[in-house]
Amino acid sequence: MSRIGKKVIEVPAGVEIKLEGNLIKVKGPKGELSRDVDSRVVVKVEDSKISVGINKENIDKESSVFWGLFRSLINNMIKGVSTGFERTLTFQGVGYRAAVKGNDLELYLGFSKPREIKAPAGVAFKVEKNKITVSGIEKDLVGQVAAEIKKQRPPEPYQGSGIKYEDEIIVKKAGKKAATAGA
C-alpha cells in the first residue's frame, strides 16, 4: 500500500482537469500541463477531488510505486498551474554577478567569458543583487535549470565562493595553517 497514493488530491478553484484515456490535462491561471499516465494506474476525477489507484487488471510489484509516483506528479501539476514553483540560488565571490538578457541568464563567475544559460519554455529568471530566482510551472524543469546554474560554479568549501541554493548550508573546511597549527 502506498501512503502517498492513498491521499486524495484537492483541486483548487480555477483549475480544470480533463482526463482523456491515459492523458491527463491540467489547466489553471498560470498555464496548462499534460502528462501520460501509466496503464498500471487508474485516475478518477470526482467534483473537485482526484483519487489515484492501482489498475486491478495489471497488478505487479511495481504497481504501488507508480501509484504514489503518479499521485505526486498530478499534485505537482495542479500546484504548478495554480501557484507555480520557484527555486532561489545565491552566489558569492569576487567579481561574480548575474544579469538577465531577454529570456536568458548571463553569469559572470571569474571565467574569461560569461556563461549563458538558455531559458527553456516555461521558465523565467529574476536577479536581485546576489540572488537568482528560477520560476516556472513544471517542478522538475525548474529544479533541473537551477541545478544547471549551480553546476557552472559549485560552492567551494574553503572560502565559500560559488553558487548555492538559498537554503543549502556549506560547511567550511579549515585551511592549511589551521590544520598544522594544532599538530
MARPAPA-546988 format. One line per field, with one value per residue (C-alpha): residue in three letters; chain; x, y, z. Coordinates in nm, 3 decimals. Layout:
N
resn = (ala  ...)
chain = (A  ...)
px = (X  ...)
py = (Y  ...)
pz = (Z  ...)
This chain:
183
resn = (met  ser  arg  ile  gly  lys  lys  val  ile  glu  val  pro  ala  gly  val  glu  ile  lys  leu  glu  gly  asn  leu  ile  lys  val  lys  gly  pro  lys  gly  glu  leu  ser  arg  asp  val  asp  ser  arg  val  val  val  lys  val  glu  asp  ser  lys  ile  ser  val  gly  ile  asn  lys  glu  asn  ile  asp  lys  glu  ser  ser  val  phe  trp  gly  leu  phe  arg  ser  leu  ile  asn  asn  met  ile  lys  gly  val  ser  thr  gly  phe  glu  arg  thr  leu  thr  phe  gln  gly  val  gly  tyr  arg  ala  ala  val  lys  gly  asn  asp  leu  glu  leu  tyr  leu  gly  phe  ser  lys  pro  arg  glu  ile  lys  ala  pro  ala  gly  val  ala  phe  lys  val  glu  lys  asn  lys  ile  thr  val  ser  gly  ile  glu  lys  asp  leu  val  gly  gln  val  ala  ala  glu  ile  lys  lys  gln  arg  pro  pro  glu  pro  tyr  gln  gly  ser  gly  ile  lys  tyr  glu  asp  glu  ile  ile  val  lys  lys  ala  gly  lys  lys  ala  ala  thr  ala  gly  ala)
chain = (A  A  A  A  A  A  A  A  A  A  A  A  A  A  A  A  A  A  A  A  A  A  A  A  A  A  A  A  A  A  A  A  A  A  A  A  A  A  A  A  A  A  A  A  A  A  A  A  A  A  A  A  A  A  A  A  A  A  A  A  A  A  A  A  A  A  A  A  A  A  A  A  A  A  A  A  A  A  A  A  A  A  A  A  A  A  A  A  A  A  A  A  A  A  A  A  A  A  A  A  A  A  A  A  A  A  A  A  A  A  A  A  A  A  A  A  A  A  A  A  A  A  A  A  A  A  A  A  A  A  A  A  A  A  A  A  A  A  A  A  A  A  A  A  A  A  A  A  A  A  A  A  A  A  A  A  A  A  A  A  A  A  A  A  A  A  A  A  A  A  A  A  A  A  A  A  A  A  A  A  A  A  A)
px = (0.000  0.124  0.081  0.116  -0.102  -0.395  -0.421  -0.694  -0.587  -0.794  -0.836  -0.835  -1.083  -0.982  -0.810  -0.966  -0.888  -0.952  -0.895  -0.875  -0.779  -0.427  -0.367  -0.440  -0.458  -0.448  -0.532  -0.506  -0.430  -0.053  -0.075  -0.153  0.026  -0.039  0.111  0.061  -0.048  0.093  -0.153  -0.092  -0.253  -0.619  -0.710  -1.064  -1.189  -1.493  -1.616  -1.309  -1.118  -0.883  -0.810  -0.538  -0.547  -0.394  -0.539  -0.674  -0.606  -0.236  -0.103  0.266  0.531  0.592  0.225  0.236  0.548  0.371  0.063  0.248  0.459  0.166  -0.025  0.274  0.316  -0.052  -0.039  0.270  0.092  -0.201  0.028  0.227  -0.068  -0.225  0.073  0.390  0.730  1.040  1.397  1.635  2.012  2.269  2.620  2.926  3.269  3.491  3.357  3.067  2.747  2.443  2.217  1.902  1.932  1.598  1.488  1.841  2.066  2.422  2.664  2.999  3.179  3.550  3.598  3.735  3.390  3.043  2.840  2.497  2.204  1.920  1.574  1.359  0.995  0.800  1.099  1.176  1.479  1.492  1.812  1.837  2.185  2.336  2.018  1.893  1.531  1.422  1.043  0.800  0.503  0.688  0.864  1.112  1.210  1.264  1.482  1.682  1.755  1.856  2.093  2.249  2.308  2.470  2.690  2.853  3.041  2.966  3.041  3.391  3.443  3.743  3.617  3.252  3.257  3.035  2.665  2.448  2.080  1.945  1.861  2.181  2.443  2.808  3.040  3.366  3.692  3.996  4.284  4.647  4.750  4.465  4.530  4.903  4.864  4.706  4.986)
py = (0.000  0.344  0.603  0.888  0.721  0.683  1.060  1.240  1.548  1.861  2.069  2.445  2.684  2.799  2.473  2.246  1.874  1.676  1.303  1.157  0.791  0.776  1.152  1.398  1.771  2.035  2.397  2.688  3.060  3.013  2.778  2.429  2.097  1.744  1.404  1.043  0.817  0.463  0.181  0.031  0.338  0.448  0.815  0.917  1.277  1.345  1.704  1.889  1.579  1.341  0.990  0.765  0.385  0.067  -0.093  -0.430  -0.599  -0.514  -0.579  -0.646  -0.536  -0.202  -0.101  0.055  0.250  0.401  0.465  0.704  0.848  0.949  1.087  1.315  1.410  1.505  1.701  1.891  1.968  2.118  2.323  2.441  2.576  2.738  2.888  2.791  2.684  2.885  2.790  3.056  3.042  3.274  3.343  3.480  3.565  3.850  3.990  3.744  3.888  3.781  3.956  3.866  3.926  3.872  3.529  3.405  3.434  3.561  3.466  3.635  3.390  3.469  3.294  3.475  3.474  3.496  3.175  3.188  2.975  2.948  2.955  2.660  2.730  2.796  2.906  3.265  3.416  3.707  3.857  4.077  4.165  3.821  3.613  3.429  3.314  3.044  3.018  2.816  2.581  2.248  2.148  1.910  2.162  2.443  2.212  2.097  2.454  2.554  2.254  2.358  2.709  2.571  2.341  2.643  2.725  2.491  2.630  2.555  2.460  2.682  3.035  2.966  3.127  2.987  2.931  2.751  2.701  2.960  2.702  2.499  2.500  2.479  2.354  2.541  2.348  2.470  2.574  2.453  2.692  2.590  2.220  2.240  2.478  2.204  1.949)
pz = (0.000  -0.091  0.184  -0.063  -0.327  -0.084  -0.026  -0.221  -0.419  -0.362  -0.679  -0.605  -0.766  -1.113  -1.208  -1.472  -1.504  -1.823  -1.843  -2.197  -2.186  -2.042  -2.085  -1.804  -1.881  -1.608  -1.691  -1.449  -1.424  -1.479  -1.778  -1.898  -1.841  -1.966  -1.886  -1.992  -1.706  -1.685  -1.759  -1.413  -1.252  -1.257  -1.210  -1.106  -1.115  -0.896  -0.834  -0.705  -0.591  -0.769  -0.648  -0.782  -0.756  -0.894  -1.206  -1.083  -1.420  -1.423  -1.070  -1.009  -0.757  -0.929  -0.931  -0.585  -0.681  -0.982  -0.769  -0.536  -0.817  -1.036  -0.739  -0.666  -1.034  -1.068  -0.742  -0.867  -1.195  -1.004  -0.777  -1.080  -1.279  -0.971  -0.779  -0.970  -0.839  -0.750  -0.671  -0.534  -0.565  -0.408  -0.533  -0.359  -0.495  -0.608  -0.935  -0.953  -1.100  -1.296  -1.545  -1.736  -2.112  -2.282  -2.159  -2.090  -1.785  -1.820  -1.542  -1.477  -1.249  -1.280  -1.615  -1.922  -2.086  -1.934  -1.910  -2.071  -1.955  -2.208  -2.054  -2.165  -2.249  -1.930  -1.716  -1.613  -1.439  -1.195  -1.049  -0.737  -0.602  -0.532  -0.573  -0.880  -0.882  -1.126  -1.163  -1.373  -1.365  -1.401  -1.078  -1.238  -1.509  -1.255  -1.045  -1.348  -1.463  -1.108  -1.094  -1.428  -1.292  -0.976  -1.185  -1.352  -1.030  -0.736  -0.388  -0.269  0.097  0.184  0.118  0.037  -0.306  -0.579  -0.644  -0.389  -0.315  -0.073  0.196  0.144  0.421  0.318  0.593  0.558  0.594  0.780  0.560  0.575  0.851  1.081  1.018  1.102  1.400  1.615  1.550)
